[in-house]
Amino acid sequence: MINYYALWIPSYKEEAPKIQRKKLEEVSLQDIPDGDTIRLKGEIDKDSFEIHLQYQINNSEWYHLYFTCTDRQQTDGFIFYSLEMEDDETEKDIV
């Protein structure tokens, strides 16, 4: 299954955005006390704008998401991405 996403960067209308950091330092997220802890890290390619995110829920294995930049429209500030996922990955999020 392929999912599509759009990022809106208003300043992109004036000039191409500059990637400030190639890597996202690892962060831990937890939205409710004593709930699941999600560890997240990633990187972005400065030339292609492609994004590689990795996440881990509690102490499970690390999962990978590869966002492919499909289009950049400087006139309205949007950057478009596609994300291909296996059917079993999307099903486990629904259940």
ZADO-384757 format. One record per atom (N, C-alpha, C): residue in one letter; z, y, x; atom name. Coordinates in steps of 0.2 Angstrom, whole numbers, plus 5000, padded with zeros to 4 digits. Layout:
BEGIN
[pt 'a', [Z, Y, X], 'CA'];
...
This chain:
BEGIN
[pt 'm', [5000, 4994, 5004], 'N'];
[pt 'm', [5000, 5000, 5000], 'CA'];
[pt 'm', [5000, 5006, 5004], 'C'];
[pt 'i', [4996, 5011, 5003], 'N'];
[pt 'i', [4996, 5017, 5007], 'CA'];
[pt 'i', [4999, 5023, 5002], 'C'];
[pt 'n', [5003, 5027, 5005], 'N'];
[pt 'n', [5006, 5032, 5002], 'CA'];
[pt 'n', [5004, 5039, 5006], 'C'];
[pt 'y', [5004, 5044, 5002], 'N'];
[pt 'y', [5001, 5050, 5005], 'CA'];
[pt 'y', [5007, 5056, 5004], 'C'];
[pt 'y', [5007, 5060, 5009], 'N'];
[pt 'y', [5012, 5065, 5009], 'CA'];
[pt 'y', [5009, 5072, 5011], 'C'];
[pt 'a', [5012, 5077, 5009], 'N'];
[pt 'a', [5010, 5084, 5011], 'CA'];
[pt 'a', [5016, 5088, 5014], 'C'];
[pt 'l', [5015, 5091, 5019], 'N'];
[pt 'l', [5020, 5095, 5022], 'CA'];
[pt 'l', [5017, 5102, 5021], 'C'];
[pt 'w', [5022, 5107, 5019], 'N'];
[pt 'w', [5019, 5114, 5018], 'CA'];
[pt 'w', [5023, 5118, 5023], 'C'];
[pt 'i', [5019, 5121, 5028], 'N'];
[pt 'i', [5022, 5125, 5033], 'CA'];
[pt 'i', [5019, 5132, 5032], 'C'];
[pt 'p', [5023, 5137, 5028], 'N'];
[pt 'p', [5020, 5143, 5027], 'CA'];
[pt 'p', [5017, 5147, 5033], 'C'];
[pt 's', [5021, 5147, 5038], 'N'];
[pt 's', [5018, 5151, 5044], 'CA'];
[pt 's', [5012, 5148, 5047], 'C'];
[pt 'y', [5010, 5142, 5045], 'N'];
[pt 'y', [5004, 5139, 5047], 'CA'];
[pt 'y', [4998, 5143, 5045], 'C'];
[pt 'k', [4999, 5147, 5040], 'N'];
[pt 'k', [4993, 5151, 5037], 'CA'];
[pt 'k', [4991, 5156, 5043], 'C'];
[pt 'e', [4996, 5158, 5047], 'N'];
[pt 'e', [4994, 5163, 5052], 'CA'];
[pt 'e', [4992, 5161, 5058], 'C'];
[pt 'e', [4994, 5155, 5060], 'N'];
[pt 'e', [4992, 5152, 5066], 'CA'];
[pt 'e', [4994, 5144, 5066], 'C'];
[pt 'a', [4991, 5141, 5070], 'N'];
[pt 'a', [4993, 5133, 5071], 'CA'];
[pt 'a', [5000, 5133, 5073], 'C'];
[pt 'p', [5004, 5128, 5069], 'N'];
[pt 'p', [5011, 5128, 5071], 'CA'];
[pt 'p', [5012, 5125, 5078], 'C'];
[pt 'k', [5017, 5127, 5082], 'N'];
[pt 'k', [5018, 5124, 5089], 'CA'];
[pt 'k', [5024, 5119, 5088], 'C'];
[pt 'i', [5023, 5113, 5090], 'N'];
[pt 'i', [5028, 5108, 5090], 'CA'];
[pt 'i', [5033, 5110, 5096], 'C'];
[pt 'q', [5039, 5111, 5093], 'N'];
[pt 'q', [5044, 5114, 5098], 'CA'];
[pt 'q', [5048, 5108, 5102], 'C'];
[pt 'r', [5048, 5102, 5099], 'N'];
[pt 'r', [5051, 5097, 5102], 'CA'];
[pt 'r', [5047, 5090, 5100], 'C'];
[pt 'k', [5046, 5086, 5105], 'N'];
[pt 'k', [5042, 5080, 5104], 'CA'];
[pt 'k', [5046, 5075, 5101], 'C'];
[pt 'k', [5053, 5075, 5102], 'N'];
[pt 'k', [5057, 5069, 5100], 'CA'];
[pt 'k', [5063, 5072, 5095], 'C'];
[pt 'l', [5064, 5068, 5090], 'N'];
[pt 'l', [5070, 5070, 5086], 'CA'];
[pt 'l', [5076, 5066, 5089], 'C'];
[pt 'e', [5081, 5069, 5091], 'N'];
[pt 'e', [5087, 5065, 5093], 'CA'];
[pt 'e', [5090, 5061, 5088], 'C'];
[pt 'e', [5093, 5056, 5089], 'N'];
[pt 'e', [5095, 5051, 5084], 'CA'];
[pt 'e', [5101, 5055, 5080], 'C'];
[pt 'v', [5101, 5054, 5074], 'N'];
[pt 'v', [5106, 5057, 5069], 'CA'];
[pt 'v', [5108, 5051, 5065], 'C'];
[pt 's', [5114, 5052, 5062], 'N'];
[pt 's', [5117, 5047, 5058], 'CA'];
[pt 's', [5118, 5051, 5051], 'C'];
[pt 'l', [5116, 5048, 5046], 'N'];
[pt 'l', [5116, 5051, 5039], 'CA'];
[pt 'l', [5120, 5046, 5034], 'C'];
[pt 'q', [5125, 5050, 5030], 'N'];
[pt 'q', [5128, 5046, 5026], 'CA'];
[pt 'q', [5130, 5050, 5020], 'C'];
[pt 'd', [5127, 5049, 5014], 'N'];
[pt 'd', [5128, 5054, 5008], 'CA'];
[pt 'd', [5134, 5053, 5004], 'C'];
[pt 'i', [5137, 5047, 5004], 'N'];
[pt 'i', [5143, 5046, 5001], 'CA'];
[pt 'i', [5148, 5042, 5006], 'C'];
[pt 'p', [5155, 5044, 5005], 'N'];
[pt 'p', [5160, 5041, 5010], 'CA'];
[pt 'p', [5160, 5034, 5009], 'C'];
[pt 'd', [5160, 5030, 5014], 'N'];
[pt 'd', [5160, 5023, 5014], 'CA'];
[pt 'd', [5154, 5020, 5012], 'C'];
[pt 'g', [5149, 5023, 5011], 'N'];
[pt 'g', [5142, 5021, 5009], 'CA'];
[pt 'g', [5138, 5019, 5015], 'C'];
[pt 'd', [5132, 5017, 5014], 'N'];
[pt 'd', [5128, 5015, 5020], 'CA'];
[pt 'd', [5127, 5020, 5025], 'C'];
[pt 't', [5126, 5019, 5031], 'N'];
[pt 't', [5125, 5024, 5036], 'CA'];
[pt 't', [5118, 5022, 5039], 'C'];
[pt 'i', [5114, 5028, 5039], 'N'];
[pt 'i', [5107, 5027, 5041], 'CA'];
[pt 'i', [5106, 5031, 5047], 'C'];
[pt 'r', [5104, 5028, 5052], 'N'];
[pt 'r', [5102, 5031, 5059], 'CA'];
[pt 'r', [5095, 5032, 5059], 'C'];
[pt 'l', [5093, 5038, 5061], 'N'];
[pt 'l', [5086, 5040, 5061], 'CA'];
[pt 'l', [5084, 5044, 5068], 'C'];
[pt 'k', [5078, 5042, 5070], 'N'];
[pt 'k', [5076, 5045, 5076], 'CA'];
[pt 'k', [5068, 5045, 5076], 'C'];
[pt 'g', [5065, 5049, 5080], 'N'];
[pt 'g', [5058, 5049, 5079], 'CA'];
[pt 'g', [5055, 5054, 5084], 'C'];
[pt 'e', [5048, 5054, 5084], 'N'];
[pt 'e', [5044, 5058, 5088], 'CA'];
[pt 'e', [5038, 5060, 5085], 'C'];
[pt 'i', [5035, 5066, 5087], 'N'];
[pt 'i', [5028, 5068, 5085], 'CA'];
[pt 'i', [5024, 5070, 5091], 'C'];
[pt 'd', [5017, 5068, 5090], 'N'];
[pt 'd', [5012, 5069, 5095], 'CA'];
[pt 'd', [5010, 5076, 5094], 'C'];
[pt 'k', [5011, 5080, 5099], 'N'];
[pt 'k', [5009, 5087, 5099], 'CA'];
[pt 'k', [5002, 5089, 5098], 'C'];
[pt 'd', [4997, 5084, 5099], 'N'];
[pt 'd', [4990, 5085, 5098], 'CA'];
[pt 'd', [4988, 5083, 5092], 'C'];
[pt 's', [4990, 5077, 5090], 'N'];
[pt 's', [4987, 5074, 5084], 'CA'];
[pt 's', [4992, 5075, 5078], 'C'];
[pt 'f', [4998, 5078, 5079], 'N'];
[pt 'f', [5003, 5079, 5073], 'CA'];
[pt 'f', [5005, 5072, 5070], 'C'];
[pt 'e', [5004, 5066, 5073], 'N'];
[pt 'e', [5006, 5060, 5070], 'CA'];
[pt 'e', [5013, 5059, 5072], 'C'];
[pt 'i', [5017, 5056, 5067], 'N'];
[pt 'i', [5024, 5056, 5067], 'CA'];
[pt 'i', [5026, 5048, 5067], 'C'];
[pt 'h', [5030, 5046, 5072], 'N'];
[pt 'h', [5033, 5040, 5072], 'CA'];
[pt 'h', [5041, 5040, 5070], 'C'];
[pt 'l', [5043, 5038, 5065], 'N'];
[pt 'l', [5050, 5038, 5063], 'CA'];
[pt 'l', [5053, 5031, 5064], 'C'];
[pt 'q', [5059, 5031, 5066], 'N'];
[pt 'q', [5063, 5024, 5066], 'CA'];
[pt 'q', [5069, 5025, 5062], 'C'];
[pt 'y', [5071, 5020, 5058], 'N'];
[pt 'y', [5077, 5021, 5055], 'CA'];
[pt 'y', [5081, 5014, 5055], 'C'];
[pt 'q', [5087, 5014, 5054], 'N'];
[pt 'q', [5092, 5008, 5054], 'CA'];
[pt 'q', [5097, 5009, 5049], 'C'];
[pt 'i', [5098, 5004, 5044], 'N'];
[pt 'i', [5103, 5005, 5039], 'CA'];
[pt 'i', [5109, 5000, 5041], 'C'];
[pt 'n', [5115, 5003, 5042], 'N'];
[pt 'n', [5121, 5000, 5045], 'CA'];
[pt 'n', [5119, 4997, 5052], 'C'];
[pt 'n', [5120, 4991, 5053], 'N'];
[pt 'n', [5118, 4988, 5059], 'CA'];
[pt 'n', [5112, 4983, 5059], 'C'];
[pt 's', [5108, 4984, 5054], 'N'];
[pt 's', [5102, 4980, 5053], 'CA'];
[pt 's', [5097, 4981, 5059], 'C'];
[pt 'e', [5091, 4978, 5059], 'N'];
[pt 'e', [5086, 4980, 5064], 'CA'];
[pt 'e', [5083, 4987, 5063], 'C'];
[pt 'w', [5080, 4989, 5068], 'N'];
[pt 'w', [5076, 4996, 5067], 'CA'];
[pt 'w', [5070, 4995, 5064], 'C'];
[pt 'y', [5068, 4999, 5059], 'N'];
[pt 'y', [5062, 4999, 5055], 'CA'];
[pt 'y', [5058, 5005, 5058], 'C'];
[pt 'h', [5051, 5004, 5057], 'N'];
[pt 'h', [5046, 5009, 5060], 'CA'];
[pt 'h', [5042, 5012, 5054], 'C'];
[pt 'l', [5041, 5018, 5054], 'N'];
[pt 'l', [5036, 5022, 5050], 'CA'];
[pt 'l', [5031, 5026, 5054], 'C'];
[pt 'y', [5025, 5025, 5053], 'N'];
[pt 'y', [5020, 5028, 5057], 'CA'];
[pt 'y', [5016, 5033, 5052], 'C'];
[pt 'f', [5017, 5039, 5052], 'N'];
[pt 'f', [5013, 5044, 5048], 'CA'];
[pt 'f', [5007, 5046, 5051], 'C'];
[pt 't', [5001, 5045, 5048], 'N'];
[pt 't', [4995, 5047, 5051], 'CA'];
[pt 't', [4993, 5054, 5048], 'C'];
[pt 'c', [4992, 5059, 5053], 'N'];
[pt 'c', [4989, 5065, 5050], 'CA'];
[pt 'c', [4982, 5064, 5048], 'C'];
[pt 't', [4981, 5066, 5042], 'N'];
[pt 't', [4974, 5065, 5039], 'CA'];
[pt 't', [4970, 5071, 5038], 'C'];
[pt 'd', [4974, 5077, 5038], 'N'];
[pt 'd', [4970, 5083, 5037], 'CA'];
[pt 'd', [4975, 5089, 5038], 'C'];
[pt 'r', [4973, 5095, 5041], 'N'];
[pt 'r', [4977, 5101, 5042], 'CA'];
[pt 'r', [4973, 5106, 5039], 'C'];
[pt 'q', [4976, 5110, 5035], 'N'];
[pt 'q', [4972, 5116, 5032], 'CA'];
[pt 'q', [4976, 5122, 5033], 'C'];
[pt 'q', [4973, 5126, 5038], 'N'];
[pt 'q', [4976, 5132, 5040], 'CA'];
[pt 'q', [4976, 5137, 5035], 'C'];
[pt 't', [4972, 5137, 5030], 'N'];
[pt 't', [4971, 5142, 5025], 'CA'];
[pt 't', [4977, 5142, 5020], 'C'];
[pt 'd', [4980, 5136, 5019], 'N'];
[pt 'd', [4985, 5136, 5014], 'CA'];
[pt 'd', [4992, 5133, 5017], 'C'];
[pt 'g', [4992, 5132, 5023], 'N'];
[pt 'g', [4998, 5129, 5026], 'CA'];
[pt 'g', [5000, 5122, 5025], 'C'];
[pt 'f', [4996, 5118, 5023], 'N'];
[pt 'f', [4997, 5111, 5022], 'CA'];
[pt 'f', [4995, 5106, 5027], 'C'];
[pt 'i', [4999, 5101, 5029], 'N'];
[pt 'i', [4997, 5096, 5033], 'CA'];
[pt 'i', [4998, 5090, 5029], 'C'];
[pt 'f', [4993, 5085, 5029], 'N'];
[pt 'f', [4993, 5079, 5025], 'CA'];
[pt 'f', [4993, 5073, 5029], 'C'];
[pt 'y', [4997, 5068, 5027], 'N'];
[pt 'y', [4999, 5062, 5030], 'CA'];
[pt 'y', [4998, 5056, 5026], 'C'];
[pt 's', [4996, 5051, 5029], 'N'];
[pt 's', [4996, 5044, 5025], 'CA'];
[pt 's', [5001, 5040, 5029], 'C'];
[pt 'l', [5004, 5035, 5025], 'N'];
[pt 'l', [5009, 5030, 5027], 'CA'];
[pt 'l', [5007, 5024, 5024], 'C'];
[pt 'e', [5005, 5019, 5029], 'N'];
[pt 'e', [5003, 5012, 5026], 'CA'];
[pt 'e', [5010, 5008, 5027], 'C'];
[pt 'm', [5011, 5005, 5021], 'N'];
[pt 'm', [5017, 5000, 5021], 'CA'];
[pt 'm', [5015, 4993, 5018], 'C'];
[pt 'e', [5018, 4988, 5020], 'N'];
[pt 'e', [5017, 4982, 5018], 'CA'];
[pt 'e', [5020, 4981, 5011], 'C'];
[pt 'd', [5017, 4977, 5006], 'N'];
[pt 'd', [5019, 4977, 4999], 'CA'];
[pt 'd', [5027, 4975, 4999], 'C'];
[pt 'd', [5029, 4970, 5003], 'N'];
[pt 'd', [5036, 4968, 5003], 'CA'];
[pt 'd', [5041, 4974, 5005], 'C'];
[pt 'e', [5039, 4979, 5009], 'N'];
[pt 'e', [5043, 4984, 5011], 'CA'];
[pt 'e', [5044, 4989, 5005], 'C'];
[pt 't', [5039, 4990, 5001], 'N'];
[pt 't', [5040, 4994, 4995], 'CA'];
[pt 't', [5043, 4991, 4990], 'C'];
[pt 'e', [5043, 4984, 4989], 'N'];
[pt 'e', [5046, 4981, 4984], 'CA'];
[pt 'e', [5054, 4981, 4985], 'C'];
[pt 'k', [5056, 4980, 4991], 'N'];
[pt 'k', [5063, 4980, 4993], 'CA'];
[pt 'k', [5066, 4987, 4991], 'C'];
[pt 'd', [5063, 4992, 4992], 'N'];
[pt 'd', [5065, 4999, 4990], 'CA'];
[pt 'd', [5066, 4999, 4983], 'C'];
[pt 'i', [5062, 4996, 4979], 'N'];
[pt 'i', [5063, 4997, 4971], 'CA'];
[pt 'i', [5068, 4992, 4969], 'C'];
[pt 'v', [5070, 4987, 4971], 'N'];
[pt 'v', [5075, 4982, 4969], 'CA'];
[pt 'v', [5082, 4985, 4970], 'C'];
